[in-house]
């Protein structure tokens, strides 16, 4: 009888602790939200955004933040993504399924894959070249470019594509682009400046368009490597 009472008492205590934690987190969230709302004075937040855009030379303040003001953060994000690509390539190499992944042969599906790949490639080019002027950027462009490569790899053109870029070359190429990004980031962070260009033009923002392009190539190759390793792996199905 005493054991049953003790068990129920422990359950009540756990319930009280869980309830207290939830109340604490709820109150803390409300206080933080109220603080952020009250501290965002009228016009103040917008003025900060405009100042970031003007200092960087590009109208897209988001791009200015992650490729100029917070370039250190972006640098390590790119390195983490590269480590993920290396891990996937290392653990899934040699784990291909017994039957090779067959290319699409059905005419409607083949046309859809090619059309989607072409559309994804156009989006990648648009995001890469104009990402610092409008929504987009290197990461979005890289994902779109990697999607285009994966879609092409599902068509009969895969054999020709892999003859040009074998598996080892894909991974090594991704690492070489990472090294290039590290060098360019070091120059940008070290105070080496490029011409700012005309505000709002494609070549404005100093290092920003070049960094966007390098990130696009790096993320596209990494997305292609990861996507095809999983599609070819016997662990997927």
C-alpha positions in Angstrom: 0.0 0.0 0.0 2.8 2.4 0.9 4.6 1.6 -2.4 1.4 2.5 -4.3 1.1 5.8 -2.4 4.7 6.7 -3.1 4.3 5.9 -6.8 1.3 8.2 -7.0 3.2 10.9 -5.1 6.1 10.7 -7.5 3.7 11.0 -10.5 2.1 14.1 -8.9 5.6 15.6 -8.4 6.6 14.9 -12.0 3.4 16.4 -13.2 4.0 19.6 -11.1 7.5 19.9 -12.4 6.4 19.5 -16.0 3.6 22.1 -15.4 6.0 24.5 -13.8 8.5 24.2 -16.7 5.7 24.8 -19.3 4.5 27.8 -17.4 8.0 29.2 -17.1 8.7 28.7 -20.8 5.4 30.3 -21.7 5.9 33.3 -19.5 9.5 33.7 -20.7 8.3 33.5 -24.4 5.7 36.2 -23.8 8.2 38.5 -22.0 10.7 38.0 -24.8 8.1 38.7 -27.5 6.8 41.8 -25.7 10.4 43.0 -25.3 11.1 42.6 -29.0 7.8 44.3 -30.0 8.3 47.2 -27.7 12.0 47.7 -28.6 11.1 47.9 -32.3 10.3 51.6 -32.3 8.5 53.1 -35.2 10.9 53.6 -38.1 13.9 52.4 -36.1 14.0 48.9 -37.5 13.5 50.1 -41.1 16.2 52.7 -40.7 18.7 49.9 -39.6 17.8 47.8 -42.6 18.3 50.8 -45.0 21.6 51.6 -43.4 22.8 48.0 -43.9 21.8 48.1 -47.5 23.4 51.4 -48.1 26.7 50.4 -46.5 26.9 47.2 -48.5 26.0 48.8 -51.8 23.2 46.3 -52.6 19.4 46.8 -52.0 19.0 43.3 -50.5 19.8 43.7 -46.8 19.6 39.9 -46.2 22.4 39.3 -48.7 24.4 42.2 -47.2 24.1 40.6 -43.8 25.2 37.0 -44.6 27.9 38.0 -47.1 29.3 41.1 -45.5 28.2 41.9 -41.9 28.1 38.2 -40.8 30.5 36.7 -43.3 32.2 34.7 -40.6 28.9 32.9 -39.9 28.4 32.1 -43.6 31.9 30.8 -43.8 31.3 28.2 -41.2 27.9 27.3 -42.6 29.5 26.5 -45.9 32.2 24.4 -44.2 29.5 22.5 -42.3 27.7 21.8 -45.5 31.0 20.6 -47.1 31.6 18.2 -44.1 28.1 16.8 -44.7 28.8 16.2 -48.4 32.1 14.5 -47.4 30.3 12.3 -44.9 27.6 11.2 -47.3 30.2 10.4 -50.0 32.3 8.5 -47.6 29.6 6.3 -46.0 27.6 5.6 -49.1 30.4 4.9 -51.5 30.4 1.2 -52.2 26.8 0.8 -50.9 25.1 0.9 -54.3 22.1 -1.4 -54.9 22.5 -4.5 -56.9 20.5 -3.1 -59.8 21.7 0.2 -61.0 19.3 3.1 -60.9 17.5 3.0 -64.2 17.2 6.2 -66.3 13.7 7.4 -67.1 12.6 6.0 -70.5 8.9 6.9 -70.5 8.6 9.8 -72.9 6.2 12.0 -70.8 8.3 11.5 -67.7 11.5 12.1 -69.6 10.1 15.4 -71.0 9.0 16.5 -67.6 12.4 15.8 -66.0 14.2 17.6 -68.8 11.8 20.6 -68.6 12.0 20.8 -64.8 15.8 20.6 -65.0 15.9 23.4 -67.5 13.6 25.5 -65.4 15.6 24.8 -62.2 18.8 25.8 -64.1 17.3 29.1 -65.1 16.2 29.7 -61.5 19.7 29.0 -60.3 21.2 31.4 -62.8 18.6 34.1 -61.8 19.2 33.6 -58.1 23.0 33.6 -58.5 23.2 36.8 -60.7 20.4 38.8 -59.1 20.2 37.4 -55.6 21.9 40.4 -54.1 19.3 42.7 -55.8 16.2 40.7 -55.1 15.1 37.6 -53.2 17.6 34.8 -53.9 21.3 34.3 -53.3 24.0 31.6 -53.5 22.3 29.0 -51.3 19.0 29.1 -53.0 20.7 29.2 -56.4 22.9 26.2 -55.4 19.9 24.1 -54.4 18.2 24.9 -57.6 21.3 24.1 -59.6 21.8 20.8 -57.7 18.2 19.9 -58.3 18.8 20.5 -62.1 21.8 18.2 -62.0 19.9 15.5 -60.2 17.1 15.6 -62.6 19.5 15.4 -65.6 21.1 12.4 -63.9 17.7 10.6 -64.0 17.7 10.8 -67.8 19.8 8.9 -70.3 22.2 11.9 -70.3 23.6 10.7 -67.0 26.2 8.5 -68.6 27.6 11.4 -70.6 27.5 13.6 -67.5 29.3 11.2 -65.4 32.0 10.6 -68.0 32.7 14.4 -67.9 32.4 14.5 -64.1 33.2 11.1 -62.4 32.3 10.6 -58.8 35.8 11.3 -57.6 35.8 14.5 -59.6 32.5 15.6 -58.2 33.7 15.4 -54.6 37.1 16.9 -55.4 35.5 19.7 -57.4 33.3 20.6 -54.4 36.3 20.8 -52.1 38.2 23.0 -54.6 35.3 25.4 -54.7 35.2 25.4 -50.9 38.9 26.3 -50.9 38.2 29.1 -53.3 35.4 30.4 -51.1 37.7 30.3 -48.0 40.4 32.4 -49.9 37.8 34.9 -51.1 36.3 35.2 -47.6 39.7 35.7 -46.0 40.4 38.5 -48.5 37.0 40.1 -47.8 37.3 39.8 -44.0 40.9 41.0 -44.2 39.9 44.3 -45.6 40.7 43.8 -49.2 38.0 45.7 -51.0 36.6 45.5 -54.5 35.0 48.4 -56.3 31.5 49.0 -54.9 30.0 49.6 -58.3 26.7 51.4 -58.9 24.1 50.9 -56.2 21.5 48.5 -57.5 23.5 47.2 -60.5 24.5 43.6 -61.0 28.2 44.3 -60.2 27.4 46.3 -57.1 28.4 45.3 -53.6 32.1 44.5 -53.9 32.7 40.9 -53.1 29.0 40.0 -52.7 28.3 38.9 -56.4 31.5 36.9 -56.6 30.8 35.2 -53.2 27.2 34.4 -54.3 28.5 32.8 -57.5 31.1 30.6 -55.7 28.4 29.5 -53.1 26.1 28.6 -56.0 28.6 26.3 -57.6 29.6 24.8 -54.2 26.1 24.1 -53.0 25.0 22.8 -56.5 27.8 20.3 -56.5 27.2 19.3 -52.9 23.5 18.8 -53.5 24.2 16.7 -56.6 26.6 14.5 -54.7 24.2 14.0 -51.8 21.2 13.4 -54.0 22.8 10.9 -56.3 24.5 9.0 -53.5 21.2 8.5 -51.8 19.3 7.6 -55.0 22.0 5.0 -55.9 22.3 3.6 -52.3 20.8 0.3 -51.3 19.9 2.0 -48.0 17.2 4.2 -49.6 14.7 1.4 -50.4 
